[in-house]
Amino acid sequence: MIPRSAEIKLRELALQFKAVALIGPRQSGKTTLVRKVFHEKAYVSLENPDIRMYATEDPRGFLSNYPDGAILDEVQRTPQLFSYLQQILDESGKKGLFILTGSNNFLLQESISQSLAGRIGYLNLLPLSVEEIGQLKPNINQLIFMGGYPVLYSDENASVVKWFANYINTYIERDVRLLKNISDLVVFERFLRLCAGRSGQLLNMNSLANETGVDQKTIAAWLSVLETSFIIFRLQPFHKNYNKRIIKMPKLYFYDTGLASSLLGIEDSSQIEFHPFKGNLFENLVILEFLKHRLNSGKSKNLYFWRDSTGNEIDLLLEHGERLVPVEIKSGMTVTSEYFKGIKFWNKLSGNQGGLIVYGGTESQKRSEGFIVTPVSGCINVYKTFV
């Protein structure tokens, strides 16, 4: 398996808490990671209908089979277990007794908050980061097109186009129905593809409702479905008001650029070079890299963007204690003076110094005024020098 950065934090949590929940998108590598780290524990997949029925109908009897704990995979499928798990954890002095995985954040959080609050440590596992993929050395267009799902890198026979088509169908048929009774799946899939076309843009629910053909209330509900299933996330505008005329809408991004590319109808990495959404997809890729770095370390997101009503913008603001690190993201391979314009404006407004420019080239550069230019592959290491 490809080594995962989150493994260190996962082991730490298992020494601190009686149970650990590893949550993230389907196929992000949760099962592979927990089975590697906790190889001595019994493994139970609650996707198996027979096992799920047993756990649902007789939760006490089911859990009695695992006095030394177990890995309970996709545990949000059996919310009946959580009250019984509470009693077992309260009576046990062991740390890391049960390891839970789930791909539905809402159902899992709801069950845990009701029964296991304070007894369980959380960790999010997203698909592979550029750092983790690094040894395989795909170029930028391949990275965007393939995204980070581990199977696309571990199985040399995997077809990216076919895999994502199946992923989308499976997600809509199974997970969406589990979360919400959406009767018209054709309209929902159209909504999903429209979201892909808005990656990296301000989230205008009114416009999205008009194009999808449903009302804003439905759009809000469907966006929540996509968020809790780790398909999309919203990047919030920075909360400190340096300017009265700042934009307060969030921006929309996907948890995987490969999935977004598939929804946009891209069938080969070569199509990305001249695709009108290349800049948006590249920006999505870079923001994901910083998000994965935070989550793999067990930290909160602390990622924002900033834009005022006259068009001045910082693509990404990384909050680190009292320090704010501004990041400009450019898909071009040649550095120009335009790359520094947004950060210079922000620095003048905020009293900040320096900044990070992540671009589509391959060379790192140290510039005057504390600016560092870096390719995606080096952005995390460079960011560490700022904090």
N, C-alpha and C positions, 0 to 999 in steps of 0.2 A: 504494500500500500504506500501511497505518497504520504510522507510524514506531515502531520497536521500541527500547526502552531498552537492550537487550542489544547493540545494534550497536556501541557504543563499545568494550565489552570484547572483542567478537569481533575487531575490527580490531587491538586491542592484542595479543591472543594470536597473531594471524597474523604480527606483527612479532617475536614472541619465540620461537615454535616452528616447526619444519619442517612440522608437520601440526597441524590443529585439529579436534577432534571436537565437533560441536554435537548434543546429545542432548535428547530430550524426547518428549512424547506425539505420536502421529499427528495431523496436521492443526493442529499448534500454530504453524505458520508457519516451520518450519526451512528448507524448500526456498526459499521466497520470499525469506527474509532472506539466505541464502548466495548466491543467484543475483544479488541486488541488490549485495551488498558485493563479491563476486568475479565480476563480470559478464564479465571478460576470460577466465575459465577455462572449459575444456570442462566440460559437465555430463553426468553419466552416472547414469541411474536403474537401480539394481540390482533394482528391482521388476519390470522388464521380463524375462520368462523367457528370451528369446533372449540378451540381454546377460548375464544371470546365468549361463547355461550356459557361455557363452564365458569369462567370468571364472573360473568354477569349474574348467573343464577345462583351460584354458591361461592361468593367472594371469600368467605372465611375458610371454607374447605380448600379453595384454590390456593390461597396464600400459605396455608399450613404445609404445603408441599415444599416450601422454600424457607426453612428455618435459618439458613445462612444467607438469606437474601437472594436477589436475582436481578437480571436485566429485564425490565418490562418494556418492550418495544411498542411504539404507537399507543401509549397508555391512555391517551385521551378518548380512545374508543370504548373504554370501560370505566366511566366515572364512578360506578358502584364500588370500585376497589378503594377509593381514597379514604373513606371513613375507617375502613378496617386497617389500612396502612398506617393511619394515625395512631391507632392503639398499639400496633406492633412496634412502631418507632419509639413511642413513649415508654414502652416496657423494655426496650433494648438499650444497652449501653454502647453498642457498636457504631462506628462511623462508616459511612459508605455502604450501608447495608443494602439499600435498593437503588438501582440506577434506572431512571425513567427517561424514555425518549418520546418526543412528540413532534408532529409537523403541523399542528393546529394550535397556534398560540392562544387564541381566545378560549377554546374548550379546556386546554391544559391549565391556563392561569386561573380560570373560574373554579376548577376543581381543587387546585392547590390552595388558592386563597381561602376556600371554605374549610379545608381540612388539614393542610400541611404547612400553613404559614409559620415561619420561624424554624421549621424542622428540615428545610430543604434548600440547597444551593442551586442557583440557576446558571446556565451557560448557553449562549447562542452559538450555533455552528452554521455558518453560511457556506456556500460552495467554495472551492479552492481560490485562494488569493493569488495574485501575480507572483508574490514571493514564493508561495508553495509550488506553483507551476514552473517557476524559473528554470529548474534543471532541464525541463523539456524544451525550452527555448522557442516557443512559437512567436511569430512577429505580431505587431500590434493588431493588424486586421484579423489574423487568426485568433488572437485572444478575444477580440470583440465578438467574432462570429461563433467561437466555440463556448465562450463563457467559462464557468468554473466547475461544472458538475463532474465529479471524479471519474465516472464511468467513461466519459469521452476521452480521457487521457490514459486510463488503464486498459481499455479494450481497443486494440488497434483496428478491429473490424467494425467498430461502431460507426454508423452513418449519422452525422450531426443533424441533417435535415430530417431523417426518419425518426431519430430519437426524440427531437423536440416536438414533432408532430404528434407522436404517441404521448409524450408528457402532457401536452396541452389537452388532448382528448381525455386522458386519464384524470387529470386535475378537474376538468369541468364535470365529467360524469360522476366522479366519486366524491371529491372533496367539497365541491360547491353544493351538491345535494345534501351532504352531511351538515354543512353550515347553515344553509338557507334554502328554503323551498322555492328555487327559481324555476319557474315553469317553462319559460322560453329561453332555452339554452343557446339558440341561434343568435338572439339579440344580445345575450350576455357575452358570447364569443366576439361579436362585433365590437362591443364595449371594450373588451380586453385588447383587441387590435388597435382601437382608437387610443387607448392608454399608451400603447407602445409608440405611437406617433407623437405623443406628448412628453416622452421621456426627456428630462432636462428643461422642461418648460414650466411656467407658472400654472398651477392647477386651477383652471376656470371651470367650475362644475356646471355653470349655466350653458357654456359652449358645448361641453361634453354631453349634457342632457339633450340639447337640440340635435346634435349629430347622431346620438344613439337612438333617439325617439322615445325616451322615457322622461319622467320628471326628476327634479333635482334631489328629492328625498330618496328615490330609488338609486340614483347615482351615488349618493352619500353611503347608502347601505352596501352597495356593491363594492365601493372602494374599501370599506371596512373588511369585507370578505377577502379581498385581494391582500390587504395588509396582514390580517391574522393568519393567512395561509402562506406568508413569506413570498408573495409574488411582487408586490410593490411596496415602496415606503415613501414617506413625505419628508423632504428636507425643509425644516422650518427657517423662517427669516430670523436673523439675529435679534435678540430681544431688547438690547440696549439702544435707546433712541438717540443716535448721533445726529439725526436730521429729522425734522418734523414730517417731511414728505417721503417717508420710506415705504417700500412695498411690504405688505403684511400677508400676502398669499404665500402658501408653501409651494415648493416645486416638487414635481413627480419624478421618481426614479424607479427602476426595476432592480430587484435583488440579483439579477443575472443578465448580462448583456447578450448572451447567447439566446436566451428565451425572448428578449426584446427583439433581437435580429430576426428570429424565426417568425414572430408575430408580424414583423414588417415585410415578410415575404422574401427575405434575403436567403439565397440558396447556395452561395459560395463566398468564401472570404474575399475573393478578388472584387466582388461587387461593392464591398464596403469602401474601397479607395475613392470612388467617385459618387458615393451615395449621398443624397442631400442631408441625411441624418448622421453622417459620420461624426461631425463635431459633437452632437448630442450623445451619441453612443460612447465616444471617447471620454467625454465628461463623466458619464455614468460609470464607466470602468474605473476612472481615477477616484471618484467619490467612494465607490465600493471598496477600493483598496484601503482607504483610511478607515472606513466603517468596519471592515473585517479586522484590521489591526486593533481597533478598540475592543470589539466584541471577543476576539480570541484571547484577549488579556483579561476578560471578565469586567471590563469597564463600561460605563454608560456611553451613549453615542457622542454627545457634546459636539455635534457637527451642525453648522449653520451656513446660510448664505446671506448676503446683504445687497440690497439694490434700492436706489432712490428713484423718485418719479421722473428724473431727467435722464435716466439710463446709466448712471454710474453703478458699477456692480463689482462685487467680489464673489467669485464662483463658490468658494468654500472658506469658512472661518473655523479654525480648530481651537476650541476653548480648552486651555490647560491651566487650571487654577486661575490666577490673575492674568495670565498671558494669553493673547490671541495671536494665532499664526494665520495670516492671510495666504490663500492659495489661488493662483490664477491657472486655469486649465486651457491649453491650446493644442489642438490636434495637429497643427502644422509642424513640419520637420525643421524649419528655419526660424531662428529667433530674430524677432524684429522689435523695434522700440515700442510698438503697440502692445506687446506682451506685458509691459511694465506699467502701462497707463493707469489701469484700474487700481493696482496696489498703491501706486504713488498718491492717487487721490485719497484713498482710504487712510494711508499713513498720515497725510496732512490733516485729515479730519479728526483722526483718533489719537494722534501723537505716537503711533506705533513706529517701529523701525524694521526695515528689511521685509522679506517675504519669500515665498516659494512659488516658482513657475514650473508646472509639470507639462511637458510638451511631447509631441510625437516623434522627436528625434532620439538619438542614441547616446549623445555625449552630455556629461555634466559640466556645468560652468559656474564659477564664482564670479559675481558681478559687483560693481560698486554699490554703496548704500545698503549693504547687507542682503542683497538678492542672490538666491541660488536657483539655477536652472537645472532641472533633472528629468531624465526619462521616467516612465511609470515604474520600471523595475527598481529604480533607486529611491523612489519618493519617500518610502517609510524610513529608511536609514537617514536620509537628509532631514526629514521632519524631526527625528530624535535629536539632531544637533541644535534645533531651535528651542527645545524644551529641556 
